[in-house]
Structure formats: structure tokens, C-alpha cells
Amino acid sequence: MGLQEERLSRIHALIDQAGFMSTNEIAKTLQVSSMTIRRDLKKLEDEGKLTRIYGGAQSKKQTEFSTNEKLKRNIIEKKEIAQRLNELIPDNSTVYLGAGTTILLAVPYLSKKKATFVTNSLPAFTELINSDCRIFLTGGELHRNTEEFLGRKAESMFKGLNLDFAICSTNGINNDHVTTSMMSEGNIQNIAFDHADKAVIVADHTKLNHSDIITFQNLSNFDYFVTDSQISLEDQKKYSQYVKIIK
């Protein structure tokens, strides 16, 4: 295998693993020029192995799993995070619950609190119906794959709201970047973030060092990162420079 073929193979593997990488990140990792990487990305796209987008490339394998698919993944870790969230959120709080199965698994714990919940997640709303909590559902356009309401109608619900906590979800965290697959998914969480006294990002340890296509918020802007006890010491040290970690 020639040098170019070996480099192309490495680039393809890196992007498949990360989901998305910028041209500069790839160039730095492989210690070659950005111009070389841009040529390589074009060749890989021509071969149908990735999709070039502004500033980098996205894996062809990068897809948004449905809520039911996500519920089957890393259940033990997600339940552990749910318990940590229950300890973090006091009674009588006003809380935004973002979409995502990690947050959804926390609802049975949180619903026992005397709290007010605002959510754009249809499954979270359905879970909360049988509780005694006060509930606000944003409405808006339903994104069927993840069962969340998105768009301007959903975002307008937050006008004038004062939240104690915004609990947000992510498809991947890489360095100071908190990422998602669609801008609209990130937008509604950012609006909740802006209306909250404290912002919390939740993710199990497998989502660390991986990026989806869109960075919607910096990790360093969150007050807490709640994860599971399987986070490595290396990652704990790496990410604690950006945010307070609860595990």
C-alpha cells in the first residue's frame, strides 16, 4: 500500500469513528497540510466513502438512531446517570427536559419531586402525565425519529419562562464541543439554556471523544456534566478542565 492509499484509509477510519472531523483536525492528526487533506477528502467523496461539508467531512455511517434504538444502548450507564440527576435536582425546581433516552430514563426519578417540567420530548411528556407535577409541552413540529418537537413554534414556548435547570442531551462530546445531528435539535436546547439558572449536559462515557456534525454549545458553558462511573481517569482529567463532572 502506497503512502496516499494508507493516508486515505486512515482518514476514512478516523471520520467513521468520530462521525465528523474538520479538515484542520485531520491534518493535525496525520501531520500533513490542510491542502493535502482537502484533496484526499475529495477523492474519498468521489469513491462514495464520506460526505464533504463546509470545513471538513462527515461519515456515511453517521445516522440518528430512533428513540427505541437508543433505549437499548448502555442502559446500565444511563440509569446510573438518572440517579445522579435525581440527586442534583432539588424539590420545587422548574426544569427543562431535553429529548434523549438518558434524560427519559431519569423521568421516573424526577417525577417524584414537587417540580415543574418544560419539555419538547413526547416520551418524557407521556411519562410525566401520570405524575402530580406541573407540565408544559412545547408543541411545534414533531421530529418522528427522535419523538421531539422542534422549530420556531417549539422555541417560542420559552419566551418569558424562568428555569432553574436546563437538562440537555448530546450525540457526542469532543474537547469543548457538544454536538448533535441537526441544528434544530441544538437550537431548542440553546434557548432553554439561555432561560436557565443552571445548565446540565448528560451523556454516558461512550459519547466522549466523538462528534456529530453540528456543535450547538461549548462544554465549558455548562455548569455540570453528568456521566456514569465508567468514565476513564484520562477522560475525567481531560473534561474536568471544561466543566464540573458528576458521576
Summary of the structure (lengths in Angstrom):
residues: 247
radius of gyration: 19.2
end to end distance: 44.7
largest distance: 65.8
contacts: 826
relative contact order: 0.12
helix: 41%
strand: 26%
